[in-house]
Amino acid sequence: MEAIDAIMKLNKIFKSKNWVEKDHDEFVFDQFCTLFNNLEKDEERKLIVELTEKYSWISFTEYQGSILNALKLVEEIKLQNLKKIYFFPIIKPEDEGKIKSGPYLLYPLKSYKKFLPMYAHIKFEIITSFDFMSKDNLTLNENEKIFLMDDYIGSGETLKFCIDHLKTINDFRNQDFSIISIATQKEIYDSMKQMGISYYSDTIQNKGISDNYSEPELSGKISVMKEIERMIPGGNHFSFGYGDSEALITLIRTPDNTFPIFWKDYRKGRNKFNAPFSRDESVTNG
């Protein structure tokens, strides 16, 4: 696929996904065009186009709707006997008090209740401290539940740390937790469900390459992406996204679980270029 063909296809993608309505859409489009011009092989441009067709770009203005969608996925039969939900951010103990997306999502939850009639009889309690969740401070009744929240869950590393620590400081069981997210990778979603933990997410993503191609095409696509990533200084550390997540998503910020060519600046010769969803620094993976 030549650069001009890739750009024409990109234009159709932006229109079909309504990305032309987003803030910074012109910057993102221009950086995609620059990337297509800098890629040397047709198969490299073809792969980026194919992955962009699967890409999710969730802006801040879409957060409320996505959170409400995830909460509405909870089965009404599970809500009928509940009297209280403790909402807790998905964070590691050492990150408590830091600016993270999980705690930030919790603050407007009570104002969302008017859009959630199935939750009208349930008291929402917002908790951001592990100390409050300890056995000394909280005894979870049968008609109470813990909802763990974050905007995006990628490798599941932070989620597992959070759940393990909560179990360490209290007698919580897997069935005491429900996970609520705007977006998540299917691999961690399936893993938690297998453990008996309820999981609700507005967007569930497959791995961009591994889950979308079969052999022998799969091996070819992997080789093409590895060749593309050679353009990224230090790209080996983030190869195929943190934890090999192969994510294709941008939220308020692009998580490092996403293929790095979409967010990490790259070089061609002596020149440095911005990635389509460029950022100045990496964020903690989910």
C-alpha positions in Angstrom: 0.0 0.0 0.0 1.6 3.3 -1.1 1.5 6.3 1.1 -1.2 8.1 -0.8 -3.4 5.1 -0.7 -2.9 4.7 3.1 -3.7 8.4 3.6 -6.9 8.1 1.6 -7.9 5.0 3.6 -7.1 6.9 6.8 -9.4 9.7 5.8 -12.2 7.2 5.5 -11.4 5.7 8.9 -11.5 9.1 10.6 -14.9 9.9 9.1 -16.4 6.4 9.9 -15.2 6.6 13.5 -16.2 10.3 13.9 -12.7 11.1 14.9 -13.0 14.4 12.9 -15.2 15.6 15.8 -12.5 15.1 18.4 -10.1 17.7 19.8 -6.6 17.5 18.2 -7.9 15.4 15.3 -5.9 17.5 12.7 -2.7 17.0 14.7 -3.3 13.2 14.9 -4.2 12.9 11.2 -1.1 14.9 10.2 1.1 12.7 12.3 -0.4 9.6 10.7 0.3 11.0 7.3 3.9 11.7 8.3 4.3 8.2 9.6 3.0 6.8 6.3 5.5 8.8 4.4 8.3 7.7 6.7 7.5 4.0 6.4 9.4 2.4 3.6 7.4 -0.7 2.8 3.9 -1.2 1.5 3.2 -4.0 4.0 4.2 -1.7 6.9 1.7 1.0 5.9 -0.9 -1.7 5.2 -0.5 -3.1 8.8 -0.8 0.4 10.4 -4.0 1.0 8.4 -5.5 -2.4 9.5 -4.7 -1.7 13.1 -6.1 1.8 13.0 -9.4 0.4 11.7 -9.5 -1.5 15.0 -8.3 1.4 17.1 -10.4 3.0 19.9 -10.0 6.7 20.7 -12.0 7.6 23.8 -11.9 11.3 24.6 -12.6 12.9 28.0 -16.0 14.0 26.9 -17.0 10.4 26.4 -16.0 9.2 29.8 -19.3 9.7 31.6 -21.2 7.9 28.9 -18.8 5.0 28.9 -18.8 4.7 32.7 -22.6 4.7 32.7 -22.6 2.0 30.0 -20.3 -0.2 32.1 -22.5 0.2 35.2 -25.6 -0.6 33.2 -24.1 -3.9 32.2 -24.4 -5.2 35.8 -27.2 -7.6 35.9 -30.3 -6.2 37.7 -30.8 -9.5 39.6 -27.4 -8.8 41.2 -28.4 -5.3 42.2 -31.9 -6.1 43.6 -30.7 -7.1 47.1 -27.8 -4.7 47.4 -28.0 -1.8 49.8 -24.5 -0.4 49.6 -21.7 -0.3 47.1 -18.2 0.7 48.1 -16.4 2.2 45.1 -12.6 1.8 45.2 -10.0 2.8 42.7 -7.7 0.2 41.1 -4.3 1.3 42.4 -1.3 -0.2 44.0 -0.8 0.6 47.7 2.3 2.6 47.0 0.3 4.8 44.6 -2.3 5.8 47.1 -2.7 9.6 47.1 -1.1 10.1 43.7 -3.0 11.5 40.8 -4.4 8.4 39.0 -7.3 7.9 36.7 -9.0 5.4 39.1 -9.6 7.9 42.0 -10.5 10.6 39.6 -13.3 8.5 38.1 -14.9 8.0 41.6 -15.7 11.6 42.5 -18.7 12.3 40.1 -20.3 8.8 40.7 -23.0 10.0 43.1 -24.1 12.6 40.5 -24.5 9.8 38.0 -27.1 8.0 40.0 -29.9 10.0 38.5 -29.0 8.2 35.2 -29.0 4.8 36.8 -32.6 3.9 38.0 -31.5 0.4 38.7 -29.2 1.7 41.4 -31.7 4.1 43.0 -32.1 2.0 46.2 -28.4 1.5 46.7 -26.1 3.8 48.7 -22.9 4.8 47.0 -19.9 5.1 49.2 -16.6 6.4 47.7 -13.4 5.1 49.3 -9.9 6.0 48.2 -7.9 4.7 51.2 -6.7 1.1 51.8 -6.8 1.8 55.5 -10.6 2.2 55.4 -10.9 -1.1 53.6 -9.0 -3.0 56.4 -10.6 -5.5 58.6 -10.4 -3.1 61.5 -12.5 -0.5 59.7 -14.8 -2.4 57.4 -17.0 -5.6 57.7 -18.7 -6.3 54.4 -22.3 -7.4 54.8 -24.0 -9.8 52.5 -26.0 -7.0 50.9 -22.9 -4.9 50.2 -20.4 -5.1 47.3 -17.0 -3.6 46.3 -16.8 -2.1 42.9 -13.2 -1.6 41.7 -12.9 1.1 39.1 -10.4 2.4 36.5 -10.7 3.9 33.0 -8.5 1.3 31.4 -7.1 -2.1 32.4 -4.4 -3.5 30.2 -2.0 -6.1 31.5 -4.0 -6.5 34.8 -0.8 -6.0 36.8 -2.2 -3.1 38.9 -5.6 -4.8 39.2 -4.0 -8.0 40.6 -1.9 -6.0 43.1 -4.9 -4.1 44.3 -7.1 -7.2 44.8 -4.3 -9.1 46.5 -3.7 -6.3 48.9 -7.4 -5.9 49.7 -7.5 -9.6 50.5 -4.4 -9.3 52.7 -5.9 -6.5 54.8 -9.4 -8.0 55.0 -11.4 -11.3 54.5 -12.6 -10.4 51.1 -13.5 -13.1 48.6 -13.5 -13.0 44.8 -17.3 -12.8 44.8 -17.2 -9.6 46.9 -15.6 -7.7 44.0 -17.0 -6.4 40.7 -14.7 -4.6 38.3 -15.9 -1.6 36.3 -13.9 0.0 33.5 -14.3 2.1 30.5 -12.0 -0.2 28.5 -10.0 -3.4 29.1 -8.0 -6.0 27.3 -10.0 -9.2 26.7 -7.1 -11.4 28.1 -7.4 -9.9 31.6 -11.2 -9.7 31.4 -11.3 -13.5 30.7 -8.8 -14.2 33.4 -10.8 -12.4 36.1 -14.1 -14.0 35.0 -12.4 -17.4 35.3 -11.6 -16.5 38.9 -15.2 -15.8 39.6 -14.9 -12.0 39.7 -17.6 -10.1 38.0 -16.3 -7.8 35.3 -18.1 -5.0 33.3 -16.4 -2.9 30.7 -17.8 -0.6 28.0 -15.0 -1.6 25.6 -13.3 -5.0 25.5 -10.3 -5.2 23.1 -8.6 -8.2 21.6 -4.8 -8.2 21.0 -4.3 -6.2 17.8 -2.3 -8.8 15.9 -2.3 -12.1 17.7 -6.1 -12.3 18.0 -6.8 -11.1 14.5 -4.6 -13.1 12.2 -3.9 -16.8 11.7 -0.8 -18.5 10.4 1.1 -18.1 8.2 -0.2 -14.5 8.0 0.2 -14.0 11.7 4.0 -14.6 11.7 4.3 -12.1 8.8 2.4 -9.4 10.6 4.5 -9.9 13.7 7.7 -9.5 11.6 6.4 -6.4 10.0 5.6 -4.8 13.4 9.0 -5.7 14.7 10.5 -4.0 11.7 8.4 -0.9 12.3 9.4 -0.8 16.0 13.1 -0.5 15.0 12.3 3.1 14.2 11.6 3.8 17.9 14.6 4.6 20.2 14.4 2.2 23.1 11.4 0.6 21.6 12.3 -2.9 22.8 11.2 -1.9 26.3 7.6 -1.3 25.0 7.6 -3.8 22.1 4.0 -4.7 21.2 2.9 -2.7 24.2 3.6 -3.2 27.9 3.2 -6.9 28.8 2.7 -7.7 25.1 -0.8 -6.4 25.4 -1.0 -5.4 21.7 -3.5 -2.7 22.7 -5.1 -0.3 20.3 -6.5 2.4 22.4 -6.1 6.0 23.4 -8.0 7.6 26.3 -7.2 10.9 28.0 -3.7 9.6 27.6 -2.5 6.6 25.6 -1.6 3.7 27.8 1.8 2.1 27.3 0.0 -1.2 26.6 -0.7 0.2 23.1 1.6 -0.6 20.3 4.4 2.0 20.8 4.4 3.2 17.1 1.1 4.9 17.9 2.3 6.9 20.9 6.1 6.8 21.2 8.2 9.2 19.1 10.4 7.6 16.5 13.3 8.5 14.2 14.1 8.2 10.6 17.8 8.9 9.9 18.7 11.9 12.1 15.2 13.3 12.3 12.8 12.8 15.1 9.0 12.6 14.6 5.9 12.6 16.8 3.8 9.5 16.9 0.0 10.0 16.0 -1.0 9.9 19.6 2.3 11.3 20.9 2.9 12.0 24.6 5.9 13.4 26.5 6.1 10.7 29.0 4.9 7.2 29.7 2.1 6.4 32.1 1.8 3.5 34.6 0.3 0.5 32.8 -3.0 -0.9 33.9 
